[in-house]
Amino acid sequence: MRKVKTLGLLGTGVIGGGWAARALHFGIDVVATDVKPEMESWIRGSVASAGPALARLTAAPLPPPGTLTFTTDLAVMARQADFIQENIPEQLELKQRMLAEVSRHAGADVIIASSTSGLMPSDLQRDVVGPERLLVGHPFNPVYLLPLVEVVGGKRTSAAAVEAASRFYTYIGMHALHVRKEIPGHLTDRLQEALWREILHMVNDGVATTRELDESIIYGPGLRWAAMGTNLIYHLAGGETGMRHMLHQFGPCLKWPWTRLEAPELSETLIDRMVEGTQEQAAGRSIRALERLRDDYLVAIQQVLRQFDIGAGATLRALEERLYEEAAARARPHAEDPSQPLRLAETPVQSEWIDYNGHMTDHRYLQVFGMATDALYRRIGIDDRYRKQGRAAYTVETHVVHLAEVKQTDSLYVTTQVLGVDPKRFQLFHRMHRVRDDALVATGEQMFVHVEAAAARSVPMAPEVLAKVKAIHAAQAGLPPPPQAGRAIGMRT
Ligand SMILES: NC(=O)c1ccc[n+]([C@@H]2O[C@H](COP(=O)([O-])OP(=O)(O)OC[C@H]3O[C@@H](n4cnc5c(N)ncnc54)[C@H](O)[C@@H]3O)[C@@H](O)[C@H]2O)c1
């Protein structure tokens, strides 16, 4: 299977737009096709509205964004694409016809994936030329923020295609879950539907409102589900004997049972209750406003989970590791003047960094300086592998000088100068600049001590790490001492 530089999209509605935003953000070109020419402005709009949340997902260095082109000619899209993702309406006959059509124009080594929520890949590959490269890649809305994609092969799909598709999805920041046996609805939608069916019953029977049922999830199980699924959480709920105890205790309820298998009739009364209930919950907020709110908390949750290296946070962490490695590989020696401060981090200012005065709040300066320190760590070899050996660098002193305002619309970059180094310590001087006018907005001077973490005592750096810090320090030796370096706070009388 070929390396994916251009993603072809067939159908550019809600899901096609989400795929476009995600792929472009991670540097993949997109050629999109739809039967309706007016979908060009829709997809461009949906990419633009995904932008702010995507920009906040990670501060890791990204490749240049991909470019988006649109055509109503399916053959043009299929000939240009290295990987094709189909996102047309959920109708088996339509999908079979269009997938067959697209397969006639696509290169033989181009994977064709369907976003279908529940159709089986064996049915979809019926008339496809080269059915071994047809599979399901089922994403979740919003595709640009949720990492899950279910990868399902059909009877004639090759293992190589499943593997190559999973590799591509991982490359664009997703968690590719291989569904080993095709089944209608794959895995996730079967689970979601079971819950939704029961919701419809309870609303229909007047047991609870849509709000009450949503509250029953968001204040409880929903929080747990974000990082541990139902099974692992139930294992914890069973005390020392875990899942075995849970099954003994609650197993009998499954036979009563508490839930129903058949969906209720979708009567007008039930539809009205569902619509009125959710409208009341929306409380006058538009779909757009609610989407923005959803996107903001989805970004925030993934960033929190990253700290615990769990679930979607682990996916984000792995993505960032790769982005940092690729950025380091991209940085050609001649592009950087080693005698100057190193430009190590760049980030947009996030909305939650702003305080009641409309400026970036104090501790966020340290966060941004920390991004530069982190990038320097990687460069000198203090990375995950090094830390797993029980060695790390700890910050022991910091002095921040605030020089100009930073607002929400700003983006920032940080340059770093090594002011001093000995076997156990190094001293950094960060300069934070606004991207739009290069203004110096803050400086941060910090001292780091190299430690053996378990014993919490200082020890010399590994020789190769020390050599790298010394090399940067020597290369920057001609720089004048920064005026803010070595300053102390005090009121002159
Ligand atoms: N909406 C979701 O939450 C969601 C989530 C995961 C997967 N999916 C799946 O993704 C697919 C698309 O769903 P959606 O919600 O984006 O639908 P949508 O209605 O928003 O978009 C479908 C697009 O396909 C276009 N189209 C129709 N026939 C076409 C053809 N012959 N050639 C090219 N374009 C054509 C339409 O003009 C439209 O722009 C479905 O299979 C759905 O099951 C949807």
The ligand as a MOL file (V3000), in Angstrom:
LIG
                    3D

  0  0  0     0  0            999 V3000
M  V30 BEGIN CTAB
M  V30 COUNTS 44 48 0 0 0
M  V30 BEGIN ATOM
M  V30 1 N -23.1740 11.6600 11.4060 0
M  V30 2 C -22.5630 10.8510 12.2420 0
M  V30 3 O -22.5430 11.0430 13.4700 0
M  V30 4 C -21.7970 9.6590 11.7020 0
M  V30 5 C -20.8010 9.0870 12.5110 0
M  V30 6 C -20.0320 8.0470 12.0060 0
M  V30 7 C -20.2820 7.5630 10.7170 0
M  V30 8 N -21.2660 8.1140 9.9580 0 CHG=1
M  V30 9 C -21.4830 7.5670 8.5970 0
M  V30 10 O -20.8620 8.4510 7.6720 0
M  V30 11 C -21.5900 8.4470 6.4420 0
M  V30 12 C -21.9790 9.8820 6.0760 0
M  V30 13 O -22.7600 10.4240 7.1140 0
M  V30 14 P -22.9840 11.9950 7.2660 0
M  V30 15 O -23.6030 12.1760 8.5960 0
M  V30 16 O -21.7340 12.7300 6.9380 0 CHG=-1
M  V30 17 O -24.0670 12.2770 6.1190 0
M  V30 18 P -24.4140 13.6660 5.4050 0
M  V30 19 O -25.7870 13.5230 4.9060 0
M  V30 20 O -24.0660 14.8120 6.2780 0
M  V30 21 O -23.4000 13.7070 4.1640 0
M  V30 22 C -23.5080 12.8450 3.0490 0
M  V30 23 C -22.9290 13.5650 1.8350 0
M  V30 24 O -22.8430 12.6520 0.7580 0
M  V30 25 C -23.1890 13.3400 -0.4300 0
M  V30 26 N -23.5770 12.3690 -1.4350 0
M  V30 27 C -24.7540 11.7150 -1.5590 0
M  V30 28 N -24.6830 10.8830 -2.6320 0
M  V30 29 C -23.4530 11.0270 -3.1770 0
M  V30 30 C -22.7820 10.4560 -4.2820 0
M  V30 31 N -23.3930 9.5450 -5.0500 0
M  V30 32 N -21.5340 10.8500 -4.5590 0
M  V30 33 C -20.9160 11.7850 -3.7990 0
M  V30 34 N -21.4990 12.3650 -2.7430 0
M  V30 35 C -22.7560 11.9840 -2.4270 0
M  V30 36 C -24.3000 14.2780 -0.0070 0
M  V30 37 O -24.4550 15.3390 -0.9360 0
M  V30 38 C -23.7960 14.7370 1.3530 0
M  V30 39 O -22.9900 15.9050 1.2430 0
M  V30 40 C -22.7620 7.4980 6.6660 0
M  V30 41 O -22.4340 6.2250 6.1860 0
M  V30 42 C -22.9190 7.4720 8.1780 0
M  V30 43 O -23.4930 6.2660 8.6430 0
M  V30 44 C -22.0110 9.1630 10.4150 0
M  V30 END ATOM
M  V30 BEGIN BOND
M  V30 1 1 1 2
M  V30 2 2 2 3
M  V30 3 1 2 4
M  V30 4 1 4 5
M  V30 5 2 4 44
M  V30 6 2 5 6
M  V30 7 1 6 7
M  V30 8 2 7 8
M  V30 9 1 8 9
M  V30 10 1 8 44
M  V30 11 1 9 10
M  V30 12 1 9 42
M  V30 13 1 10 11
M  V30 14 1 11 12
M  V30 15 1 11 40
M  V30 16 1 12 13
M  V30 17 1 13 14
M  V30 18 2 14 15
M  V30 19 1 14 16
M  V30 20 1 14 17
M  V30 21 1 17 18
M  V30 22 2 18 19
M  V30 23 1 18 20
M  V30 24 1 18 21
M  V30 25 1 21 22
M  V30 26 1 22 23
M  V30 27 1 23 24
M  V30 28 1 23 38
M  V30 29 1 24 25
M  V30 30 1 25 26
M  V30 31 1 25 36
M  V30 32 1 26 27
M  V30 33 1 26 35
M  V30 34 2 27 28
M  V30 35 1 28 29
M  V30 36 1 29 30
M  V30 37 2 29 35
M  V30 38 1 30 31
M  V30 39 2 30 32
M  V30 40 1 32 33
M  V30 41 2 33 34
M  V30 42 1 34 35
M  V30 43 1 36 37
M  V30 44 1 36 38
M  V30 45 1 38 39
M  V30 46 1 40 41
M  V30 47 1 40 42
M  V30 48 1 42 43
M  V30 END BOND
M  V30 END CTAB
M  END
